[in-house]
Amino acid sequence: MQRQLKIIILQGELKSSKAENESLKAGQTPNLGAMKHRVHFALQNLHKLIMAENWVIKQLTSVAESLRFVAEVLESTGKINKVEAEEEP
């Protein structure tokens, strides 16, 4: 998902750069509307990246919590086995 988002962003930047390059070759100054569009496009993609990163962080947090739980269960099992071993004659 994140890789696809980066590809989309790069494609948009490439398209904007090509258009700007053609305008400069033709001797035209960059137009304010095009610049606003590029800024808006960049902001949209930045927000998408932030949302994707937040999702990844949530997933990593969930995995970490699961691993903590498994570790606690394993520790408890070890303690139970130790107590049982001590109780045996």
C-alpha positions as CSV (number, residue, x, y, z in Angstrom):
1,M,0.0,0.0,0.0
2,Q,2.7,2.5,1.0
3,R,4.8,1.6,-2.1
4,Q,1.8,2.2,-4.4
5,L,1.2,5.6,-2.7
6,K,4.8,6.6,-3.2
7,I,4.5,5.6,-6.9
8,I,1.4,7.7,-7.3
9,I,3.1,10.7,-5.7
10,L,6.2,10.3,-7.8
11,Q,4.1,10.0,-11.0
12,G,2.2,13.2,-10.1
13,E,5.4,15.0,-9.4
14,L,6.9,13.8,-12.7
15,K,3.8,15.0,-14.6
16,S,3.9,18.4,-12.9
17,S,7.7,18.7,-13.6
18,K,7.3,17.8,-17.2
19,A,4.5,20.4,-17.7
20,E,6.6,23.0,-15.9
21,N,9.6,22.1,-18.0
22,E,7.6,22.5,-21.2
23,S,6.3,25.9,-20.1
24,L,9.9,27.1,-19.3
25,K,11.1,25.8,-22.7
26,A,8.4,27.8,-24.3
27,G,9.5,30.9,-22.4
28,Q,6.4,31.1,-20.3
29,T,6.7,31.9,-16.6
30,P,5.2,29.4,-14.2
31,N,1.5,30.2,-13.7
32,L,0.1,30.7,-10.2
33,G,-2.8,28.3,-10.8
34,A,-0.4,25.5,-11.7
35,M,1.7,26.2,-8.7
36,K,-1.4,26.2,-6.4
37,H,-2.4,22.9,-8.0
38,R,1.0,21.4,-7.3
39,V,0.9,22.5,-3.7
40,H,-2.6,21.2,-3.3
41,F,-1.5,17.9,-4.9
42,A,1.5,17.6,-2.6
43,L,-0.6,18.3,0.5
44,Q,-3.2,15.7,-0.5
45,N,-0.4,13.1,-0.9
46,L,1.2,14.2,2.3
47,H,-2.0,13.6,4.2
48,K,-2.3,10.1,2.5
49,L,1.2,9.3,3.6
50,I,0.4,10.4,7.2
51,M,-2.7,8.2,7.2
52,A,-0.7,5.3,5.9
53,E,2.0,5.8,8.4
54,N,-0.6,6.0,11.2
55,W,-2.1,2.7,10.1
56,V,1.4,1.1,10.1
57,I,2.1,2.4,13.6
58,K,-1.3,1.1,14.8
59,Q,-0.5,-2.3,13.3
60,L,3.0,-2.4,14.9
61,T,1.5,-1.4,18.3
62,S,-1.1,-4.2,18.0
63,V,1.6,-6.7,17.2
64,A,3.8,-5.5,20.1
65,E,0.8,-5.9,22.5
66,S,0.2,-9.4,21.2
67,L,3.8,-10.3,21.7
68,R,3.7,-8.9,25.3
69,F,0.7,-11.0,26.0
70,V,2.4,-14.1,24.7
71,A,5.5,-13.4,26.7
72,E,3.4,-13.0,29.9
73,V,1.6,-16.3,29.2
74,L,5.0,-18.0,28.7
75,E,6.3,-16.5,31.9
76,S,3.3,-17.6,33.8
77,T,3.6,-21.1,32.4
78,G,7.2,-21.2,33.5
79,K,6.2,-20.1,37.0
80,I,3.5,-22.7,37.1
81,N,5.9,-25.5,36.0
82,K,8.4,-24.3,38.6
83,V,5.8,-24.4,41.4
84,E,4.6,-27.8,40.3
85,A,8.2,-29.1,40.3
86,E,8.8,-27.8,43.8
87,E,5.6,-29.5,45.0
88,E,6.5,-32.9,43.8
89,P,8.0,-35.2,46.4
